[in-house]
Amino acid sequence: MAIIGAGPVGLFAVFECGMLGLRCHVLDALDRAGGQCAALYPEKPIYDIPGYPEIGAAELIDRLEEQAAPFAPAFHLGHAVERLAPLPTGGFRIETAATAVEAGAVIVAAGVGAFGPNRPPLAGIEAFEGKSVFYLVTKREDFRGKRVVIAGGGDSAVDWALSLAEVAQIMLVHRRPKFRAAPGSAARLAQLAEAGRIEMVIPYQLHGLEGAGGALSAVVVADLDGRTRRLEADILLPFFGLSQNLGPIAHWGLALERHLVAVEPATCMSSARGIFAIGDVATYPGKLKLILSGFAEAALAAHAIHPLLHPGEALHFEYSTTKGVPGRGAPA
Ligand SMILES: Cc1cc2nc3c(=O)[nH]c(=O)nc-3n(C[C@H](O)[C@H](O)[C@H](O)COP(=O)(O)OP(=O)(O)OC[C@H]3O[C@@H](n4cnc5c(N)ncnc54)[C@H](O)[C@@H]3O)c2cc1C
């Protein structure tokens, strides 16, 4: 098996495939496993993973890696898959710029694709990126005592304004008074603004950056009439969502719907026999982009792949309690 994407869903697919005796290569463009959970919100708690009333995103990834470990997956991290082509002998060849693997079947678990933040169009922003302009927060403590401008009106902007207000001075820039955030968070934001703990800079948009050597001294904002205001600041966190770019996956000849891979919901098979898609990258009627849906899709795909790779071999459905997990001891 080749699994493209080592996000939470790709990692769980290693377990599901492993339980059916399928060995996996796992390829990811990023240099660590965990997908969005590890790259975008490692410190956030997740509340809708069955069996965990609350679990940190980074901890969930640690647990999934632990669960996959008995099946000894071959990880190829830091390698974006560029080409996927059928082999004349059956199976597929999966190529990155530096490596290639061959596999009997492929699971595409590539999330939103080669994801990246939407950058605000500010002159010279590249010089500040990674030094005083960040598109994600990996460690809240890095911002303690700093003057932080947060820009955006969605969940990320609001959640980080609420969280960072506990350790930093926050100015929240948004072009209109209404936020596209969970009602509870929006209400809490209004309370903190009222109490003077968060400065609301509304209706403004980012206009320019001031500073030298990658260190920011001020963020310039402009209102809808073009009147500017200078916010003295050490850090800018623009949260304008993720650019959804399927990248090379869009050119593999798979049927797509709204930039996602269309699959048959009972098996998660794409329009190409032997290529499956699960998690955020897959779509079908009623699809919910949740980690738990991706987990169930991993189980469906593994059970549909087994007969393709082992035709004529009966696959008896078994619970993990009956079967046990190799390397973890036999079931009691
Ligand atoms: C701030 C935030 C909070 C969230 N909170 C929740 C929540 O509370 N509950 C919930 O269920 N969901 C939540 N989500 C959504 C959840 O994170 C996603 O549904 C989940 O990450 C999807 O997992 P995945 O494995 O399908 O994809 P991803 O996590 O996106 O991982 C896909 C991986 O594929 C890799 N990849 C892509 N293209 C290629 C390629 N060509 N070659 C190699 N590798 C490639 C990427 O680098 C990435 O590592 C949240 C998302 C965000 C951003």
The ligand as an ORCA input file, in Angstrom:
! r2SCAN-3c Opt
* xyz 0 1
  C      -7.792     25.233     13.455
  C      -8.464     23.929     13.109
  C      -9.219     23.264     14.057
  C      -9.826     22.049     13.744
  N     -10.568     21.414     14.704
  C     -11.122     20.201     14.429
  C     -11.893     19.499     15.413
  O     -12.088     20.000     16.539
  N     -12.406     18.282     15.086
  C     -12.238     17.721     13.850
  O     -12.705     16.602     13.614
  N     -11.525     18.377     12.883
  C     -10.983     19.592     13.156
  N     -10.278     20.253     12.184
  C     -10.178     19.630     10.854
  C      -9.154     18.499     10.867
  O      -7.875     18.966     11.261
  C      -9.104     17.867      9.493
  O     -10.377     17.317      9.205
  C      -8.052     16.753      9.481
  O      -6.757     17.259      9.704
  C      -8.098     16.010      8.149
  O      -7.129     15.011      8.205
  P      -6.456     14.421      6.887
  O      -5.483     13.397      7.378
  O      -7.538     14.053      5.938
  O      -5.711     15.663      6.221
  P      -4.579     16.669      6.737
  O      -4.561     16.786      8.221
  O      -4.787     17.910      5.945
  O      -3.228     15.958      6.280
  C      -2.953     15.777      4.924
  C      -1.473     15.589      4.709
  O      -1.248     15.284      3.310
  C      -0.059     15.918      2.899
  N      -0.081     16.096      1.437
  C      -0.925     16.815      0.674
  N      -0.612     16.718     -0.628
  C       0.476     15.911     -0.684
  C       1.288     15.417     -1.739
  N       1.056     15.715     -3.023
  N       2.343     14.618     -1.427
  C       2.615     14.291     -0.130
  N       1.883     14.733      0.902
  C       0.821     15.520      0.629
  C      -0.064     17.253      3.651
  O       1.272     17.739      3.756
  C      -0.656     16.830      5.006
  O       0.351     16.520      5.962
  C      -9.673     21.477     12.458
  C      -8.907     22.135     11.493
  C      -8.298     23.349     11.795
  C      -7.475     24.048     10.746
*
